[in-house]
Amino acid sequence: AFTGMFVSGLIALIRILGDVCCPRSPSSKSRTTHSELILSVFLVLLFGVAVALITGIGGPGQSVGDMYYATWLAFLVAIGLVMKCFEQVRAEDQMQAALAADHI
């Protein structure tokens, strides 16, 4: 429960700081996508540590059971999230580069 609250608070803080520093602009979607990528990388790191601690030797999920599978599943879903966000950021950057080249 604490992890969920922490991540939610981090998301809210990034959104507030983004809105204060840079009010809504045409690049706000790109900024949102980049912040999603940063947060998803943070989740991979967080779940990576959780996998090491929970399923490692002497950890509470060491034996194969619900906690073992749930921890690994959360880690793999977070990796999938990073991959999707990275693809989206790269596609948006390519689109912006193409639009900038058309305006020249």
matplotlib code that plots the C-alpha trace (Angstrom):
import matplotlib.pyplot as plt

x = [0.0, 2.8, 4.5, 1.2, 0.8, 4.4, 4.2, 0.9, 2.3, 5.4, 3.1, 1.1, 4.3, 5.7, 2.4, 2.1, 5.7, 5.3, 2.2, 3.8, 7.1, 5.6, 1.9, 0.0, 1.7, 1.8, 4.6, 2.7, 1.8, 5.4, 6.3, 3.6, 4.9, 8.5, 7.4, 5.5, 8.7, 10.7, 8.1, 7.9, 11.7, 11.4, 8.8, 11.2, 13.9, 11.4, 10.1, 13.6, 14.6, 11.4, 12.1, 15.6, 14.5, 11.2, 12.3, 15.9, 17.5, 15.8, 13.1, 9.4, 8.6, 11.5, 9.3, 7.2, 3.8, 1.5, 3.9, 6.7, 4.6, 3.0, 6.4, 7.8, 4.6, 4.7, 8.4, 7.7, 4.6, 6.8, 9.4, 6.6, 5.4, 8.9, 9.1, 5.7, 6.5, 9.9, 8.2, 5.7, 8.4, 10.5, 7.4, 6.5, 10.1, 10.2, 6.9, 8.2, 11.4, 9.4, 7.1, 10.2, 11.8, 8.6, 8.6, 12.1]
y = [0.0, 2.4, 1.8, 2.7, 5.9, 6.8, 6.3, 8.2, 11.1, 11.2, 11.3, 14.1, 16.0, 15.7, 16.8, 19.9, 20.9, 20.4, 22.6, 25.3, 25.4, 25.0, 25.8, 23.9, 24.1, 22.1, 20.0, 19.2, 15.7, 15.1, 16.2, 13.9, 11.0, 11.6, 11.8, 8.5, 7.0, 8.3, 6.9, 3.6, 3.3, 4.1, 1.3, -1.2, -0.3, -0.5, -3.9, -5.1, -4.5, -6.1, -9.2, -9.4, -8.9, -10.9, -13.9, -14.0, -16.4, -16.0, -13.7, -14.2, -15.3, -17.6, -20.7, -20.8, -19.5, -16.6, -14.0, -15.4, -15.3, -11.9, -10.3, -11.6, -10.7, -7.1, -6.8, -8.2, -5.9, -2.9, -3.9, -4.1, -0.6, 0.8, -0.7, 0.7, 4.2, 4.2, 3.3, 6.1, 8.6, 7.6, 7.8, 11.3, 12.5, 11.3, 13.0, 16.3, 16.0, 15.3, 18.3, 20.5, 19.4, 20.2, 23.8, 24.5]
z = [0.0, 0.8, -2.6, -4.4, -2.4, -3.0, -6.7, -6.9, -4.9, -7.2, -10.3, -8.8, -7.9, -11.4, -13.0, -10.6, -11.2, -15.0, -15.0, -12.9, -14.8, -18.3, -18.7, -21.3, -24.6, -27.9, -26.4, -23.3, -24.7, -25.3, -21.8, -20.4, -22.4, -21.2, -17.6, -18.0, -19.3, -16.3, -13.9, -15.6, -15.4, -11.7, -11.3, -13.0, -10.5, -7.6, -8.7, -9.5, -5.9, -4.7, -6.8, -5.3, -1.7, -1.8, -3.9, -2.9, -0.4, 2.9, 1.5, 2.3, -1.2, -1.6, -2.1, -5.2, -4.3, -4.8, -3.6, -5.8, -9.0, -8.2, -7.6, -10.9, -12.8, -11.5, -12.5, -16.0, -16.5, -15.5, -18.1, -20.7, -19.6, -20.2, -23.6, -24.7, -23.3, -25.0, -28.3, -27.8, -27.0, -30.0, -32.3, -31.0, -31.4, -35.0, -35.7, -34.3, -36.3, -39.4, -38.7, -38.1, -41.3, -43.2, -41.8, -43.0]

ax = plt.figure().add_subplot(projection="3d")
ax.plot(x, y, z, "-o")
ax.set_aspect("equal")
plt.show()
